């Protein structure tokens, strides 16, 4: 007689369970995961450091850069700064501030916010106040640029410079070059009767410089040390001496 042998009872789970998926986070050794994470962070840090270190080299390499058409990427610019002509080859994107500081060595003009908000980089272009950090050097080709180095010299200071010293119109001094350049041009504007938000309209003669008038006209130049009282007093003194 043939007997049918029943298979052994099971708990219902399949006996041929496949090995755990190697991509399952729970199946990866925690120590190995920590090693991979740390290796990734280290690799990213090294790559970022190499990129930062290479940036100045890439900037200086533009001296021989060419466009896709084979033309030079640099343009010829003649800057008349403090009475002297300088013939430069510049990338069209170079700001007047960087050209003055990095190419001509005129570091009296300061880089503050680099966004045209603080006025530390104020220079004069054909007598007008401008923020050098927002001005492209190529846009001021052949204009007369005056920096703080051209306002006065040792032993022959400009009246505004003398007044700043007499009235202690600075503390750290970082914003002072821009303050003085701005004040020199502002006094010329007021003498020509140019209006402000205080006067509202031009006048046939010089504007009377009240404290409010000075504050309004100098509002584009910030002093983080808060030496505003001395700055206003210095400009008042210089205005009276030049009247």
C-alpha positions in Angstrom: 0.0 0.0 0.0 1.3 3.4 -1.0 1.3 5.9 1.7 1.3 9.7 1.0 3.7 11.5 3.3 2.6 15.0 4.2 5.2 17.7 4.1 6.2 19.1 7.4 4.1 21.9 8.8 5.5 25.4 8.4 4.7 28.7 10.1 3.5 30.1 6.8 6.8 32.0 6.0 8.7 31.0 2.9 11.8 29.0 3.5 13.8 30.5 0.6 13.9 34.1 1.9 16.2 36.2 -0.4 19.1 38.0 1.3 18.5 41.5 2.5 18.7 44.3 -0.1 22.1 45.9 0.2 20.5 49.3 -0.5 18.3 49.0 2.6 19.5 51.5 5.2 18.7 49.0 7.9 21.0 46.4 6.3 24.1 48.7 6.1 26.6 48.5 8.8 26.3 51.7 10.9 30.1 52.0 11.1 30.3 51.9 7.3 27.6 54.5 6.9 29.5 56.9 9.2 32.7 56.3 7.2 30.9 57.1 3.9 29.3 60.3 5.4 32.6 61.6 6.7 34.4 60.8 3.5 31.8 62.7 1.5 32.1 65.8 3.8 35.9 65.7 3.5 35.9 65.4 -0.3 33.4 68.3 -0.6 35.6 70.4 1.7 38.8 69.7 -0.3 37.0 70.5 -3.6 35.7 73.8 -2.2 39.1 74.8 -0.9 40.7 74.2 -4.2 38.1 76.3 -6.0 38.6 79.2 -3.6 42.4 79.0 -4.0 42.1 78.9 -7.8 39.8 82.0 -8.0 42.6 84.6 -7.9 44.6 82.7 -10.5 41.6 82.6 -12.8 41.1 86.4 -12.3 44.7 87.1 -13.2 44.5 84.8 -16.2 42.1 87.1 -17.9 45.2 89.2 -19.0 45.5 86.8 -21.9 41.9 85.9 -22.3 40.2 85.8 -25.6 36.6 85.5 -26.7 35.2 82.7 -28.8 35.8 84.8 -31.9 39.5 85.1 -31.1 39.3 88.8 -30.0 40.9 89.9 -26.8 38.5 90.0 -23.8 40.2 93.1 -22.4 39.5 96.6 -23.5 41.8 99.7 -23.4 40.8 102.3 -20.9 42.5 105.6 -20.1 41.8 106.9 -16.6 42.7 110.4 -15.6 43.2 110.0 -11.9 44.2 113.0 -9.7 45.6 114.7 -12.8 47.7 111.8 -14.2 46.7 109.6 -17.2 46.8 105.8 -16.8 46.4 103.5 -19.8 45.0 100.2 -18.7 43.8 96.9 -20.2 40.8 95.9 -18.2 38.1 93.3 -18.2 34.9 95.3 -19.1 33.4 94.0 -15.8 36.0 95.6 -13.5 34.6 98.3 -11.3 36.3 101.6 -10.9 36.9 100.8 -7.3 38.8 97.7 -8.1 40.8 99.4 -10.8 41.8 102.2 -8.5 42.8 99.9 -5.6 44.2 96.8 -7.4 45.7 98.3 -10.6 46.7 101.8 -9.5 47.5 101.2 -5.8 45.2 104.0 -4.7 43.9 102.3 -1.6 42.6 105.4 0.1 39.3 104.7 -1.5 37.7 102.1 0.7 35.6 99.0 -0.1 32.8 98.9 2.4 29.5 97.3 1.5 30.4 96.9 -2.2 26.7 97.5 -2.9 26.5 101.3 -3.1 24.9 101.7 0.3 27.6 103.0 2.6 29.5 105.6 0.6 33.0 104.6 1.7 34.1 104.3 -1.9 32.9 107.8 -2.9 35.1 109.5 -5.5 34.6 112.4 -7.9 34.1 111.9 -11.6 34.3 115.2 -13.4 33.4 116.8 -10.1 30.3 114.6 -9.5 30.0 112.3 -6.5 29.8 108.6 -7.5 30.0 105.3 -5.7 33.1 103.7 -7.3 31.9 100.2 -6.3 28.9 100.5 -8.7 30.8 102.2 -11.5 32.4 100.2 -14.3 35.9 101.5 -15.1 35.2 101.5 -18.8 32.3 103.8 -18.4 34.6 106.5 -17.1 37.2 106.4 -19.8 38.9 109.8 -20.1 36.9 111.3 -17.3 38.7 113.3 -14.5 38.6 111.0 -11.5 39.6 112.5 -8.1 40.2 110.2 -5.1 41.1 111.2 -1.5 44.8 111.1 -2.6 44.0 114.0 -4.9 42.0 116.1 -2.5 44.9 117.4 -0.5 48.5 116.6 0.3 50.6 116.6 3.5 51.3 120.2 4.4 48.6 121.4 2.0 45.4 119.9 3.2 42.0 120.8 1.7 39.9 123.0 4.1 37.5 120.1 4.5 40.3 117.8 5.6 41.5 120.5 8.1 38.0 120.9 9.5 37.6 117.1 10.0 40.7 117.1 12.1 39.8 120.2 14.1 36.3 118.9 14.9 37.3 115.3 15.5 34.9 114.2 12.7 36.0 110.5 12.6 36.8 107.6 14.9 38.1 104.5 13.1 38.5 106.5 9.9 37.4 103.9 7.5 34.6 105.9 6.1 36.5 109.2 6.2 38.0 109.3 2.7 34.5 108.9 1.2 33.0 111.4 3.7 35.6 114.0 2.7 35.3 113.4 -1.1 31.5 113.7 -0.7 31.7 116.8 1.4 34.0 118.6 -1.1 31.6 117.9 -3.9 28.5 118.7 -1.7 29.9 122.2 -0.9 30.3 122.9 -4.6 26.8 121.7 -5.3 25.4 124.0 -2.6 27.4 126.9 -3.8 25.9 126.4 -7.3 22.4 126.5 -5.8 21.6 122.8 -6.5 18.5 121.6 -4.6 18.1 118.8 -2.1 15.1 117.2 -0.4 15.3 120.0 2.1 15.5 123.0 -0.3 13.2 121.2 -2.8 14.1 123.6 -5.7 17.1 125.3 -7.0 18.1 128.8 -5.9 19.7 131.7 -7.9 22.5 131.8 -5.3 24.3 129.6 -2.8 22.2 127.4 -0.6 22.3 128.2 3.1 23.7 125.1 4.8 21.7 124.4 7.9 22.5 121.3 9.9 19.4 119.6 8.3 20.6 120.6 4.9 24.1 119.1 5.5 22.6 115.8 6.9 20.4 115.4 3.9 23.1 116.1 1.4 25.5 113.8 3.2 22.9 111.0 3.8 24.6 108.7 1.3 27.7 108.4 3.5 27.4 106.3 6.6 29.6 106.3 9.6 29.3 103.1 11.6 31.2 104.8 14.5 28.5 107.5 14.8 30.7 110.5 14.4 27.9 112.5 12.6 27.9 115.4 15.1 31.6 116.1 14.3 31.0 115.6 10.6 28.2 118.2 10.4 30.3 120.6 12.5 33.3 120.1 10.3 31.4 120.8 7.1 29.8 123.9 8.6 33.2 125.2 9.5 34.6 124.5 6.0 31.6 126.1 4.4 32.1 129.3 6.4 35.8 129.5 5.6 35.2 129.1 1.9 32.3 131.6 1.8 
